[in-house]
Structures are given as C-alpha cells and as structure tokens.
Amino acid sequence: MYRIFDEKSIPKWNDIVKKSFPKYKNQISVFGYDWLGRIFALDTQRDVVLIFEPGTGEILNTEENFVNFHDSEIPQYHDACLASEFFNEWFEANGNFVLPHNKCVGYKVPLFLNGEDDIENLEVSDMEVYWEIMMPLMNL
C-alpha cells in the first residue's frame, strides 16, 4: 500500500514529478509512493510532506513534517493519506493481488478528465508509464 523509494530511484522520480508539476521544480525531494501511484515528497522550503496525485492532477499538502507524517498522520488518518478503504475494496475485488514494486493501480480515465472514482475505473499499470501518460494530460 505504501513504499519508500530505494536510493537509486530517487533522482529519476524527482525528475518525473518535477516535469509533471513544474511549479515544484526546485523545492521537492521524493521519498515514497502508494498503491495509486501517488508520490510523497518533502517540500524542502517549508519542511512539509506533499502528495502528488497523477490520477487527479492535484497536490495535497499534509502540513506535517517527515517524522510527524509517519508517526502521526498515517496512523491516525490512514484512509486520507493512503486511501486504505479504497485499497481494501480493490484488493478484495482483485483476488488479493500483491502489486510488484514497479506497479501501481491507476485510473483508466483520470478523475481530471471526468473518470469515475471507483474500482471499475482502475487497472494495474507500470508506475513510470502511468506517470508518463498522465504528465501531458495534467499539463493541458
């Protein structure tokens, strides 16, 4: 449901997120991702965790620093942070399929193009391909 990038992947994912969200070009450092392909990054200017959502084109500001995000925000607000209820619904509907590290569950039709926010509109995708497809759509 939630994973941390390995050290070798961080520069690549920093570049991908910065291309998708150019406003944050000089102020983020990615560290993790979730089952929906959302990227978690530290805003290095404000010391808060941001969540970059390729399926909605939105950036969520948690208002929490790295430690508080992991020690407080995720345990208390796991559904808001990780869409855990939605994950459980998808997981059960897909025979408890365990996602490989390079995969995510992406929207067939992104929400910002009026896609439905339900499990019928989800599919397993290579995470890098998903972001590359969503990037130009987010920047229309």
C-alpha positions in Angstrom: 0.0 0.0 0.0 2.9 2.4 0.8 6.5 2.0 -0.1 9.8 4.0 0.2 11.9 4.6 -2.9 15.3 3.0 -3.0 18.2 5.4 -3.1 18.9 4.8 -6.9 15.3 5.6 -7.8 15.0 9.0 -6.1 16.7 11.1 -8.8 14.6 9.5 -11.6 11.3 10.1 -9.6 12.3 13.6 -8.6 12.7 14.4 -12.4 9.4 12.8 -13.3 7.4 14.6 -10.6 9.1 18.0 -11.3 8.2 17.6 -15.1 4.6 16.9 -14.2 4.4 19.7 -11.6 6.9 22.3 -12.8 5.9 24.8 -10.1 7.8 22.5 -7.6 10.9 22.1 -9.7 13.4 23.4 -7.2 11.7 22.6 -3.9 10.9 18.9 -3.5 12.6 15.6 -2.7 10.6 12.4 -3.2 10.8 9.6 -0.7 7.8 7.3 -1.2 4.8 6.2 -3.2 1.5 4.4 -2.7 -0.6 1.8 -4.4 -2.4 4.5 -6.5 1.0 5.8 -7.9 0.8 8.9 -5.7 4.2 10.3 -4.9 5.1 11.5 -1.4 7.8 14.3 -1.3 9.3 16.6 1.2 8.8 20.3 0.3 12.4 21.3 1.1 11.5 25.0 1.5 8.7 24.5 4.0 9.7 21.1 5.5 6.2 19.6 4.9 5.2 16.4 3.1 3.3 16.9 -0.2 1.4 14.2 -2.0 1.4 14.4 -5.8 -1.6 12.7 -7.4 -1.3 11.7 -11.0 -4.9 10.5 -11.2 -6.4 13.8 -10.2 -3.6 16.2 -11.1 -3.7 17.6 -7.6 -1.1 18.2 -4.9 -2.1 17.7 -1.3 -0.2 19.5 1.5 -0.2 17.4 4.6 1.1 20.3 6.7 3.2 17.7 8.5 7.0 17.3 8.5 8.5 13.9 7.6 8.6 12.5 11.1 5.1 13.6 12.1 3.7 12.4 8.8 4.9 8.9 9.5 4.4 8.8 13.3 1.1 10.6 13.5 -0.6 11.4 10.2 -0.5 7.9 8.6 -1.6 6.0 11.7 -4.4 8.4 12.6 -5.6 9.3 9.1 -4.5 6.3 7.0 -7.6 6.5 4.8 -6.9 10.1 3.9 -3.2 9.5 3.4 -3.3 6.2 1.6 -6.9 5.6 0.5 -6.8 2.5 2.6 -10.5 1.8 2.4 -10.4 2.1 -1.4 -7.3 -0.2 -1.4 -9.1 -2.9 0.6 -12.1 -2.7 -1.8 -9.7 -3.0 -4.8 -7.6 -5.7 -3.1 -10.5 -8.0 -2.4 -12.1 -7.5 -5.8 -8.8 -8.5 -7.4 -8.1 -11.7 -5.5 -5.7 -10.2 -3.0 -3.3 -9.4 -5.8 0.0 -8.1 -4.4 1.5 -5.2 -6.5 5.1 -5.6 -7.6 7.3 -2.7 -6.7 7.2 -1.1 -10.1 3.5 -1.2 -10.5 0.6 0.9 -9.3 -3.2 0.9 -9.7 -4.0 3.8 -12.0 -7.2 5.3 -13.3 -8.1 4.2 -16.8 -9.8 7.6 -17.2 -8.2 10.1 -14.8 -10.5 11.9 -12.5 -9.5 15.3 -14.0 -11.0 14.0 -17.3 -14.2 13.1 -15.6 -13.3 9.5 -14.9 -15.2 7.7 -12.1 -13.6 7.2 -8.7 -14.5 3.5 -8.4 -12.7 0.2 -8.8 -14.1 -0.4 -12.3 -12.0 2.6 -13.5 -8.8 1.1 -12.1 -6.1 -1.0 -13.7 -2.7 -2.2 -12.8 0.0 -0.2 -14.6 3.7 0.2 -14.7 4.1 3.2 -12.5 6.6 5.0 -14.7 4.5 4.5 -17.8 1.4 5.7 -15.8 3.1 8.9 -14.8 4.5 9.5 -18.4 0.9 9.1 -19.8 -0.6 11.4 -17.1 2.1 14.1 -17.3 1.0 15.7 -20.6 -2.7 15.3 -19.6 -2.1 17.1 -16.3 -0.4 20.0 -18.1 -3.1 20.7 -20.7 
